Amino acid sequence: MNEKNNNDSLNTDEIQIAYSLKLALIGGLLATLGDAISTYAGSLAIDEYVQEARDTSEKDRQLEERLAAIERKLDSFQNKME
């Protein structure tokens, strides 16, 4: 009878250990999934920053071209006035 109680106790401990290991595995998988999502979000943030920098650079270039055209027109106007 004592052996049966020991076996029952051992089986219960094994089941609890197995259950806790399953929970640990699930927790690890969720953590890994969270890390993957965080990495992807970081990648998207970098891509957005690079695109924004390109757009800003293009806008700056266009403004420089417009300013140069205005300066040429102003110089031409001043030459006509003289």
N, C-alpha and C positions, 0 to 999 in steps of 0.2 A: 504494500500500500504506500509506503514511504517513497518507493521508487517511482510509482505512478505520479505522486505529487511533485516529485523532482522533475519528471518528464513534462508534466503540465506546466510547471513553472518555467522550464527551459524553453518549451514551445512558445509560451507567451512572451518571454524575453526576446526570442528570435523574431517573432512577429513584430514586436515593438521596434526592434533594431532595424528590421527590413523596412518598416513604415517610415522610420526617421531617415533612413538612407534615401528612400524615394523622395521624401520632402526635401532633403538636401540636394538631390539631383535636380528636382524641379526648380528649386531656388537658384541653383547654379545656372540652369538653362535660361531662366528669366533674367538673371543678371547679365549673362552673355548677350541675350537679345537686347537688353537695355543699352549695353555698351555698343553694340552694332548700330542701333538707332542713333545714339549720341555721335558716333563716328560719322555716320551718313549726314546728320544735321550739320556737323562741323564742315564737312566737305561742301555741302550746299552753301553755307555761309561764306566760305572762301570763294566759291564760284561767283556768288552774288557780289562780293567785294571787288573781285577782279573785273566783272562786267561793269560795275558802277565806275570804277577807275577808268576803264576804256571809254565809257560814255562821257565822263567828265573831260577826259583828254581830248576827245573829238569835239566837244562843245568849245573847249578852250581854243582849239585850232581854228574852228569856224569864226569865233570872236576875233582872233588875231587877224584872220583874212579880211573880215569886215572892217576892222580898224585900219588895216593897211589900205584898203580901197577908199575909205573915208579920207585918210591922210593924202592919198594921191589926188582925190577930187578937190580937197582943200588947197593943195599946192597948185593945182591947175587953175582954180578960181583966183588964187592970189596972183598968179602970173598974168592972168587976163586983166586983172585990176591995175596992173602996173603999166 
